[in-house]
Amino acid sequence: MTTCPNPGKSRYATRLAADNAAQRVDLRAGLQLRAYECVCTWWHLTKDPVQELINPADASPHVIERLVSIPDIDFREIVAADIRGAGDPDERAALRHRRNHRRWKEQLGELIADIETQLRDRRASPIPTDPEWRRRATAYRDRLVLRLTECRRLRAEAHEEEMRRGDARRRDAELAAEMGATPKKLRAEAGEIAVDRLVTAHREEFERYLVEEYQALGLTIPPRFEKWVREPADNATP
């Protein structure tokens, strides 16, 4: 775990806990704070604007597939751009998709190892290190660690979600087996029942749409639906 750059700040285990604390501060003191994830893996509050977390669900399927298949050198460029807070938004979202988590983690680990080696070599060198270089290098390392923390959290969330889905699939299979069916068949039956309920609840609207589709295809309108047949436009009342 990386040392917290702000050890005096209150820390929260999750973003939800931090958001709740921010709401309490807002209600009590009228001070609007925002939650952010720190390199120490805890969540803090700040008055400064914080960039919204990127949602993996915003990634396009074809961009996700492209990141899965591109060479390491191209993948690393996307990782480096994301560290700077730059790059294509779709690519940054795809980077956070579960299919790219392992590769993203590996690239971040290599970049962190590289900058740590540079910092260690500079400390061991008899030549004094430029303070500005050290400041920028340390800030870059902290951004890398922050991304690695985010990657680990997303991987944990994806694993938890996969476990929940696996449990749900097993429950569905057991229920279907007890009824002598398959989950697919039960879902189809549930869909048919839902359609019947929807039609019953909106019978008139359904019949009117049905007549319009009959007319569009040139089919004969069944007598029970004739009340929905529209008058020709030239016979319509002005």
N, C-alpha and C positions, 0 to 999 in steps of 0.2 A: 504494500500500500504506500502511495506517495504521501509525503508530509503535506499537511494542509497549509496553503499559503495564508489562510485567514483563521488561525486556531481559536481566535476570540469569538467567532461567530457561532450562533446556535446551529446545531446540525440535526438533520432529519434523515431517517432511513429511506424514505420514499418520497417521490414528488408529491403524492397525494397528501402526505403529512405536512410537507412544506407549504403546499397550497392552502391547506386548512389553517396553518399558523399565520400565513399572510392575510387571510380573510379576518382572522381574529384581531390582528394588528390594525387592519383597515377599519373595522367596526369600533375598536376601542380608541384609536388615535387619529383616524382619518388619514393614515399614511399608506400609500399603495406600494407594496413590495412585490417582487417577482422571485419565483424559485429558479435556481439553477443548480446543475450537477457539478460538483467540484472534483478536482483531480484526486482528492482523498477518498472518493467514492461516496461521500455523504452529500446531502442536499443542503444548500444555504439559501438565505434570502438577501436580495439586493434592491437598491433603489434604481440602479442603472438598467437601461433596456437590455433584455436578454433575447437572443435569437431563439425563435421557436424551434422545438425539436422537429426534425424531419420525419415524416410519417412514411414507413416503407410501403404502405398501401397505395401511396400516390405514384409509385413506379409503374411504368408501362411494361407489359409482359415481354415485348420484344427487346426492351432495353435490359431487363433482367437477364434474358437469355444471352444477350450480347456480352454482358459483363462476365457471365459464367464461362464463355468460350474464348475471350480475348487473351492475348499473351500477357505474361506477368508484367512486362515493362509498360504496357498500356494500362493495365489495371492499377499499377503503382502511380501512374500519373493522375488517375482519377482520385486515388486515395490522398495524394499530395495536395490536389486542388481542394478537396473537401476539408483538409486540415486548415487550409487558409480561409475557409468559409466561402470558397469560390467554386466554380464549376457548374455544369449543367444540373438544374434541379432534379430532372428525371434520373440522371446518373447517380446523384447523391442519394436519392430515395432507393434506387436499385441496389446501391452499395449496402444498404441496411436491410435488404430482403434476406430471409433466412437461407436462401440458396448461396448467398455470397458471404455469410458470416465467417465461415472457417477461413476463407482466403483473405478476407479483410483483416481478421485477427492476426494471421501470419505476417501480412505485409506491415501492419502496425508494429508487431514485435520486432521485425527486422529494422525498421526505421528507428525505434526506440533504442535498440542495441547499438546502432550506428552512432547516434548522437551521444549516447552515454560513453562510448569509446572515445569520441572526440573530446568530450569534457574531461574524461579521465587522463587522456594524453596531454591535454593542455595543463592540467594541474601538476602533472609530473615533469613537465618541461621546465628547464631553467629560464626560458625566455618568458617574461611576464605576459599574461594573457590580457588582451584588450578587454576592458570592462564592458564595453558596448557589445562586443561579440558574445561574451559570456551571458549578458542579459538577454540577448536575442536567442541564443542557443537554449538557455534555460526555459524561456517562454515557449519556444518551439517544442521542447521536450514535454512541457506541461500540457500543451494542446494535444500532443500525441497520446499522452497518458489519459487525457479526458476522453478522446475518441475510443481508446481501448476499453475504458470503463463503460462507455456507451455500448460498445460492441458486446461486451460480456453480459450486460444487462439484457440486451435484445436477444442474445442467444438463450439466456435463462428463461426469458418470457416465451420464446418460441418453443423451447423444450416443454415448458409447463402447459402451453396450449396444445401441443401434440399429445401429451399425456391425457389431457382432458378429452380430446377427440377420440383417442384410443379407448378410453373408458366408455364413452358414449356409444362407440361402434360395438363394443362388447355387450353393453346393455341392450342395444337394439337387436343384436343377433340372438341373444338369449330370449328376449320377449317374442321375437318372430318365431323362434323354434318352438316355444310353448304353444303358439297358435297354429303351428303346422304350416308356416309360410316363410317368406324371406323378407328382410328389411326393405328391399326394393319393392316387393309386392305390397307390403303394408303402406309404404309411402305413396304408392300409386292410388291405393284405395282411399287414403286420407285426402289426396288431392281431388279425387272424384267427389267425395262427400262435401268438401269445401266448395267446389264449383256448384253442386246442387243447392247448397245453402245460400250461396251468393245469388244464384238465379231466382230462388224463392224470395229472397229479400228485396230484389229489384226486378220483379217479374215484368212490369210494364215497360221499363227501360230496355230490358233484354229483348222482349218481343219486338219493340220498335226497331232496335238495331238489326234484329234478325230479318225483318221485312226489308230493310234497306239493303242488306246483303243479297237477299233473294232478287230484288229489283236490279241490283248491279250486275247480277249474273244472268238476268232475263228469265228466271225461274217463275213458275206459277205460284202465286201466293196462296197458301192453304186458307180455307174459309175462316178458321178460327183466328187468323191474323189480319183479316181484311179491314178491320177497323183502323189499322195502322197504315193503310195504303194512302199515300199523299195524293191530293188532287193535282192534276197537271197544272203547270204554271199559267197557261192561257185561260184556265177556268177559275183561277184563284181570284178571290175578292180583292179589288184594288184598295 
